[in-house]
Amino acid sequence: MPLRYERKYLVPIDALDTFRDEISPFVRPDTFADCSKGYPEYTVRSIYLDRYKKEAIRDKLDGLRDRKKLRIRGYNFREEDSKVFLEIKNKIADRIFKNRALIPFNHLEDVMNFGDFSFWDEKSHRKYHEDAVKFLYNVKRFNMFPVNLIVYDREPYQGKIDPGVRITFDKNIRSTLNPAFSELYDDIGYEYPWKNHFILEIKYFNAPMPSWAKSIVHRYELKAEALSKYVEGYICHDLVRI
């Protein structure tokens, strides 16, 4: 999988319409998003796994250059045929790559508890098995468990000229702690790490950042930040910093 650059900026929510207007000449709505509200949107749901001493949070707070996070990711709302990704997100300096395996949500607990992939057909087995094994190896090797459920509403766009460029507005970011795997689609006990703000994210494969995106960043004096939904979603529950 190719490495991808990501830049994140924290922006007041009342500037959302301004940034929609700014990017509109250069992007189109993501084809996988629902546009019934007049803009594209879907809901992202991620259960983050960590070790007992929360090493993934410690690595982030300590500023380690190379890191990885394990998460189980689903979208929108639960349906009978909902599918989720077992995902390892690797960060190498300022670039990102992922290992992802797609499984039915109804089989998630059997996969996590017993490593049971008997539901896969041959095509799915060939496509996802290696990444699934990597995910489960990390979970078992490091005794990882669900720590945080992060949910947010994503407004996604892709470049008109270069479809590898993606702009996302992540809104209404919310968090709950110690979820069960079965609670991925539940709405329970949320706290909000960035009230009245959204995260603007610019993603691209070919450096440098597109000139039009760089111009917007400079014009509004945005500062790139290492914004971690997992870390801030944990800290915002009034816990002692680790």
N, C-alpha and C positions, 0 to 999 in steps of 0.2 A: 504494500500500500504506500503511495507517495506521501512524503512529508508535507505538512501544511503549516503556513504561518497563521497566527491568530493575534489580533490586537483587541483589547477590551477597554471600554470607556464607560464610566458611570455618569449618567445624564439625568437631570431633573425631569420628572414625568410631564411637566407642563411644556416642555420643549419637544414633545413627541411629534406633533403636527409639523413643526419647523423642519425636523430631520426627515420626515416623510417627503416633504416638498424638495428638500435638498438632494436626496438620492434618486428621486423619481425619473430624471432624464437618463439615468445610467443603468437602472435595474428593472426587472419585471418580477411579479409575484412568483414565489415558488409554486411549481405545478402540483405539489402534494398537499398544499394547504387549502383550507376552506376559506373562501373569500366572501361569504354571505354577510359579513359585517361591513363590507366596503374595503377591507384590507385583508391580506392573508394571515391566517393564524391557526396554530394547533397547540395543544397542551403537552408538555414534556414532563415525564415522571421518572425519577431516578432514585433507586435505593443504592447508597454508597456503602461499601464494605471496608472494614479496617481491622487492624489488630487490636489487642487488648489495650495497649498503651497509645493507641491512636497515632501510629507512626506516620500515616499519610498527612495528618494535620501538622504534626511536628516538622516533617520535611518541608511543607509549604511555609510555615512560620519561620523556619530557619533559612529560607531562601535557597534551598538546594536547586541547582540548575537542572538536573535530570531527575524526573519523578514519574510515578505511575499511580493511577487510581483504578480501582475496580468498581463497577457499578452494574446494576440491572436496570435497563431502560425500556419504558413503554410509552405509548402515546395516547392522548385523548382519554377516552373513557372505556371501561371494560365492556367487551362484547364476548359472545360465545367463542369466536375464533381469534381473539386478541393474541398477538405475538409480542415477544419481548426480546431484547438483545442482552446477551452476556457480553460485557464490554470491558476491555482493558484500554485505558487512555494513557498513552506514553508521551511525556514531554521531554524533548531533548533540546536544551537551550531554549530558543524561542520558536521551536517547530513542534508539530503534533502529528502522531500517527496512532491508529487504533486497530485493535484486533476485535472482531465482532462475530458472534454466533447467534443466529436467530432460532428461537424455539417457541412453541405454543405456551402461553401463560398457564394454561391448565396443567402443564407438565413441569412447571418450574420447581415445585417442591420435590418431586421425584428426582429431577436432575441434580438439585443442590444437595439432597440428602443421600442419594444412592448412585449418582452418575449414570442414570438410566436414560439412554438415547434410543431406545427400541422403537419409538414412535417415528423416527426419521426414515424417509425413503432413501434409496441409494444416492440420488442426486443431492439431497440435503446433507447426507453424511459426508460426501466428498467435499462439498462446499464449506461446511461449517465445523467439521469434527476437530481439526487441528486447533482452531481458535477456542473452541469449547474446552478442549483438554487443557490448554494453557490457562484458561480462566479457573477451572476447577483445581488444577495443580496449585495455583497461588492461594486459593481459598483454603485448601487442606494443609498445604505446607506451612502457612503462616497463621493458621487458626483464625481466619477472618470471619467476621459476622456483620450483620446489618447494623449500621450506626445511625444513618440519617436518611430520611426521605425528603428529597427536594422536588418541588413542583413549580412550574412557571408557564406562562403563556408566551409562546414565541411567535413573533411576526417576521417571517423569512422572505428574503429577496435574493435573486441571483443576477449576475451581470448580463446585460444585453449583448455586449461584444464578447466578453470572456465569461462563459457560464461557470467557470471554476471559481469565480469571485462570488462570495456570499456575504450579504449584510443581514444581520438579525437584530431585532429589538426584543430582549427578554424582559417581560413585564410581570408584575404581581408575583414576584419570587417569594416562595414560602417554604417552611421547613417544619418537620416533626421528627422526633428522635425515637430510636430503638424500634423501628417498624418490623413487623413480621413480613416474610416474603408475600404472603397472601394479601397484605394491605397496600400493595403498590398503587391500586386504583382508589383507595379510600381517601376521604377528606377529613382529617382528624387533627386537632390540637396544633394548628399551625402558628408559627411565629414568622415575622417578616424582617429579614436582615437589612434590606435597603428600602425602607418606607419612602414613598413619594419619589422613587428613582427607577430608571430602567437601565439595563446594560446594553450598550451598543457594541456589537462585535463585528469586526471586519476580518474575513477569512479569505486567503488567497494562496495559490500554489507557487506562482512565479514571482519572485522578488524583482524589483521593489514593489511596494504597495501601489495600486493604480493611482495615477496622478490626480484624478477627480476625487478619490477618497481622501488622499493626503491633503488636498486643498480644503475639503470640508473640515478635517481635523484641525488644520492650522487656523482656519477662519474663526472657529468657535473656541480655539485655545483648549482643546481637549487634551487630557493627559492620559496616556496609556497606563493601565494599572493591572497588577496581577490579581484579578478578582476571582476568588474561588467560591462558588456557590456552596460547595461542601463545607469548607472551613467556616465561612461566615454564617452559614446555616446552622452550624453546631454552636458557635460562640454566642449567637443571638438569643439562645435560651437561658441567658443569665448564668452561664456556667463559668467556673474559674478557668481562666486561660491556662492552657497546658504548655 
